[in-house]
Amino acid sequence: MNPPSLLTILRYPDPRLHTVAKPVQVVDDRTRELIERMFDTMYDANGIGLAATQVDVHERLIVIDVSETRDERLVLINPVIEWASPEKRKGEEGCLSVPGIYDGVERSTAVRVRALDGQGVERTIEAEGMLAVCIQHEMDHLMGKVFVEYLSPLKRDRIKSKLVKAQREAVRA
């Protein structure tokens, strides 16, 4: 059972992960509380990013912290990629919704994103490296896409079977 501040992370192949998120209409106390709970949940799961879709809240909201020290919090509300570098790189990705699975995904090496921060102030963020990859990965969640969908159907089916089996065994335990 999760402590009260922690949210339950949906696990692939849960169909709710394919829900397209709606824009946040107003950044209010409810939104700020959700942001705090998402950070608590992400840190507890040793993640570097979490989209609201992953905790069954279908709003365009992402929390990220790629720092080693876990003190560089980034909140993106209603994010829009304004520019993505034509240079791409394939890198290993994992996902809190697909535990224990890592595979190569090709992403732009840099992005410029416009979004509201946790106070509702519009910001433009230029990111490269791990932060750029994380932003693209989390924005995919807002569109109802999980990183394994970039993999071959055979790999995806094997991952789905493995995770469904693990979930069944966890229920029996």
C-alpha positions in Angstrom: 0.0 0.0 0.0 1.4 3.4 -0.9 1.8 6.1 1.7 -1.0 8.8 1.3 1.2 11.2 -0.7 2.2 8.6 -3.2 0.2 7.9 -6.4 -0.1 4.5 -8.1 1.8 4.3 -11.3 0.0 2.6 -14.1 1.8 -0.4 -15.6 2.1 -1.3 -19.3 -0.1 -2.7 -21.0 -2.8 -0.8 -19.0 -5.0 0.7 -21.6 -5.3 4.0 -19.6 -1.7 4.7 -20.6 -3.0 5.3 -24.2 -5.3 8.1 -23.1 -4.5 11.4 -24.8 -4.1 14.1 -22.0 -6.2 17.2 -22.0 -4.7 20.7 -21.4 -4.6 22.0 -17.8 -7.3 24.7 -17.7 -6.0 26.5 -14.5 -3.0 26.2 -12.3 -4.5 26.1 -8.9 -4.0 24.5 -5.5 -5.3 21.2 -6.8 -2.7 21.3 -9.6 0.1 22.2 -7.2 -0.8 19.4 -4.9 -0.8 17.0 -7.8 2.7 18.3 -8.8 4.0 17.6 -5.2 2.5 14.1 -5.1 3.9 13.4 -8.6 7.4 14.4 -7.5 7.1 12.3 -4.3 5.9 9.3 -6.4 8.7 9.8 -9.0 11.5 10.1 -6.4 10.1 7.1 -4.4 10.3 5.0 -7.6 13.8 6.3 -8.5 12.5 7.9 -11.7 13.7 11.0 -13.5 10.4 12.0 -15.1 6.7 11.3 -14.6 3.7 12.3 -16.7 0.3 12.8 -15.2 -1.0 10.1 -17.6 1.1 7.5 -15.8 -0.8 8.2 -12.5 -4.2 8.1 -14.2 -4.6 11.8 -14.4 -5.1 12.7 -18.0 -3.9 16.3 -18.0 -0.9 17.8 -19.8 1.4 17.9 -16.8 5.0 16.5 -16.4 7.5 16.6 -13.6 11.2 16.0 -14.2 14.4 15.9 -12.2 17.5 14.5 -14.0 19.9 15.8 -11.4 22.1 13.4 -9.4 21.3 15.5 -6.3 17.5 15.3 -6.9 17.1 19.0 -6.4 16.5 20.4 -9.9 12.8 20.1 -10.2 11.2 21.0 -13.5 7.4 21.3 -14.0 6.0 21.4 -17.5 2.3 22.2 -17.8 0.7 22.1 -21.3 4.2 21.7 -22.9 4.7 22.3 -26.6 7.9 21.4 -28.5 8.7 24.5 -30.5 11.8 23.1 -32.0 13.6 19.7 -32.1 17.1 19.2 -33.4 17.4 17.3 -36.7 20.3 15.4 -35.1 19.0 12.3 -33.4 20.7 9.7 -31.2 19.6 6.2 -30.1 19.8 5.8 -26.4 18.7 3.3 -23.7 15.4 4.3 -22.2 13.4 2.9 -19.3 10.0 3.8 -17.9 8.3 3.7 -14.5 5.3 2.2 -16.3 7.4 -0.5 -17.9 9.5 -1.6 -14.9 12.7 -3.5 -15.5 12.7 -3.0 -19.3 15.3 -0.9 -21.1 15.8 -0.5 -24.8 17.1 1.8 -27.5 14.9 4.7 -28.8 15.9 7.3 -31.2 15.3 10.9 -30.1 16.3 14.4 -31.1 19.5 15.5 -29.2 18.0 18.9 -28.3 14.6 20.5 -27.9 13.1 23.9 -27.1 9.8 23.6 -25.2 7.3 26.2 -24.2 5.2 25.4 -21.1 3.7 26.8 -17.9 5.7 26.2 -14.7 4.1 25.1 -11.4 3.0 28.7 -10.7 1.3 29.1 -14.1 4.0 31.3 -15.6 4.9 30.6 -19.2 8.6 29.6 -19.7 10.7 28.5 -22.6 13.2 25.7 -21.8 16.1 24.7 -24.1 17.3 21.2 -23.3 19.9 18.8 -24.6 21.2 15.4 -23.6 19.3 13.5 -20.9 16.9 16.3 -20.2 15.9 16.6 -23.9 15.4 12.8 -24.0 13.3 12.9 -20.8 11.1 15.7 -22.0 10.4 13.9 -25.3 9.7 10.6 -23.5 7.3 12.2 -21.0 5.5 14.2 -23.8 4.9 10.9 -25.6 3.0 9.8 -22.5 0.7 12.9 -22.8 -0.1 11.7 -26.3 -0.9 8.2 -25.1 2.3 6.6 -26.3 4.7 4.4 -24.3 8.3 4.0 -25.3 8.0 0.3 -26.1 5.8 1.4 -29.1 9.0 2.5 -30.8 10.2 -1.1 -30.7 9.5 -4.0 -33.1 6.1 -5.7 -32.7 8.0 -8.9 -31.6 9.9 -7.1 -28.8 6.7 -5.3 -27.7 4.8 -8.6 -27.5 7.5 -10.2 -25.5 7.6 -7.2 -23.1 3.8 -7.3 -22.7 3.8 -11.0 -22.0 6.6 -10.7 -19.5 4.9 -7.8 -17.6 1.4 -9.4 -17.7 3.0 -12.6 -16.2 4.8 -10.6 -13.5 1.6 -8.8 -12.6 -0.3 -12.2 -12.3 2.4 -13.6 -10.1 2.4 -10.5 -7.9 -1.3 -10.8 -7.4 -0.9 -14.5 -6.3 1.9 -13.7 -3.9 
